Amino acid sequence: MSQDFHGPASHASDQPTVHEEKAQRIYHRDAIAAIFKRQPLEELDSSAFKHVTEHYQQRISNCRTELGMKIPYTKRWITREDGSKQRIEGTWRYQPYEQLGPSSDQYRHTKLLF
């Protein structure tokens, strides 16, 4: 079975089998996990993941549940000139370390996956 960045290839004219779909989901999950692991503690927006799969949000969720990765999501807001707020795209950040306190600059290792 050949592979490209989009995961295991399926038959050209047929719908992918259940096995092929599962293999593709795992491939995409692992590709997204690798992006996070290359850039720990950096905030990444959707542009970092859209080239992997259009289902990147689900694959990020899979990284959390299946791989035990700590990946919080932060919403970004901007204040318009009229004072109202508008939500703009959020970011994800892989945290291989746990902050020891709310204002602490000290970290301890959590489950390291790289």
Buried (B, 14 or more C-beta within 10 A) or exposed (E): EEEEEBBBEBEEEEEBEEEBBEBBBBBBBBBBBEBBBEEBEEBBEEEBBEEBBEBBBEBBBBBEEBBEBBBEEEEEEEEEEEEEEEEEEBBBBBBBBEEEEEEEEEEEEEEEBE
